[in-house]
Amino acid sequence: MPGLRMKGGVRSNSTGDGFIAIVHTWDNIECRGELTEWRSPEVFPTEEAAMQYHKTSIRPMLEQLVAKVAKETPRTKVIHRKLE
């Protein structure tokens, strides 16, 4: 059964000061192999500010995407866990 795994969070900004929100995506449930990284264009002064952005802006979009994938591709295994 095909699968998709996404994990989101924050990390320090590798191109300067501050923190950014990120989402890592794998084309398998086991998180093996190459990942794709999406980085928020907005840089936040603190890790807490970046996490707040992730929780209020990115997480809801990811939840909608997961629900859509689950509905439209019934042969794909979808697991959604909210990590605080």
C-alpha positions as CSV (number, residue, x, y, z in Angstrom):
1,M,0.0,0.0,0.0
2,P,1.5,3.4,-1.0
3,G,1.9,6.0,1.7
4,L,3.0,9.5,2.4
5,R,4.6,11.0,5.6
6,M,4.8,14.6,6.5
7,K,6.4,16.1,9.6
8,G,6.3,19.8,10.5
9,G,8.1,21.9,13.0
10,V,10.6,24.7,13.2
11,R,14.4,25.1,12.8
12,S,17.0,27.8,12.9
13,N,17.2,29.9,9.7
14,S,20.2,28.5,7.8
15,T,20.5,31.7,5.7
16,G,20.5,34.2,8.6
17,D,19.1,35.0,12.0
18,G,15.9,33.7,13.5
19,F,13.7,30.7,13.0
20,I,11.5,29.3,10.2
21,A,8.7,26.8,10.0
22,I,9.3,23.7,8.0
23,V,7.6,20.6,6.6
24,H,9.4,17.5,5.6
25,T,7.7,15.1,3.2
26,W,8.6,11.5,2.3
27,D,6.9,9.3,-0.3
28,N,6.7,6.4,2.2
29,I,5.3,5.9,5.7
30,E,8.7,4.8,7.1
31,C,10.5,8.1,6.3
32,R,13.2,6.4,4.3
33,G,15.2,7.9,1.5
34,E,15.2,11.4,0.2
35,L,12.9,13.9,1.9
36,T,11.5,17.1,0.4
37,E,11.7,20.2,2.7
38,W,9.4,23.1,2.5
39,R,10.5,26.3,4.3
40,S,8.3,29.2,5.3
41,P,9.3,32.4,3.5
42,E,8.8,34.3,6.8
43,V,11.6,34.4,9.4
44,F,10.7,34.7,13.0
45,P,12.9,36.3,15.8
46,T,12.3,33.4,18.2
47,E,11.6,29.7,18.1
48,E,8.4,30.2,20.0
49,A,7.1,32.7,17.4
50,A,7.9,30.3,14.5
51,M,6.1,27.5,16.4
52,Q,3.1,29.6,16.9
53,Y,3.0,30.4,13.2
54,H,3.3,26.7,12.5
55,K,0.4,25.8,14.8
56,T,-1.9,28.5,13.6
57,S,-1.2,28.7,9.9
58,I,0.7,25.6,8.6
59,R,-0.8,22.8,10.8
60,P,-4.4,23.6,9.7
61,M,-3.4,23.4,6.0
62,L,-1.6,20.1,6.6
63,E,-4.7,18.7,8.3
64,Q,-6.8,19.7,5.4
65,L,-4.4,18.1,2.9
66,V,-4.2,14.9,4.9
67,A,-8.0,14.7,5.0
68,K,-8.2,15.4,1.2
69,V,-5.6,12.7,0.4
70,A,-7.4,10.2,2.6
71,K,-10.7,10.9,0.9
72,E,-9.5,11.0,-2.7
73,T,-7.0,8.1,-2.6
74,P,-8.5,5.3,-0.5
75,R,-5.7,2.9,-1.3
76,T,-3.2,5.2,0.3
77,K,-2.5,4.7,4.0
78,V,-2.9,8.0,5.9
79,I,-1.8,8.4,9.5
80,H,-2.2,11.7,11.2
81,R,-0.6,12.4,14.6
82,K,-0.6,15.9,16.2
83,L,2.6,16.5,18.1
84,E,2.7,19.4,20.5
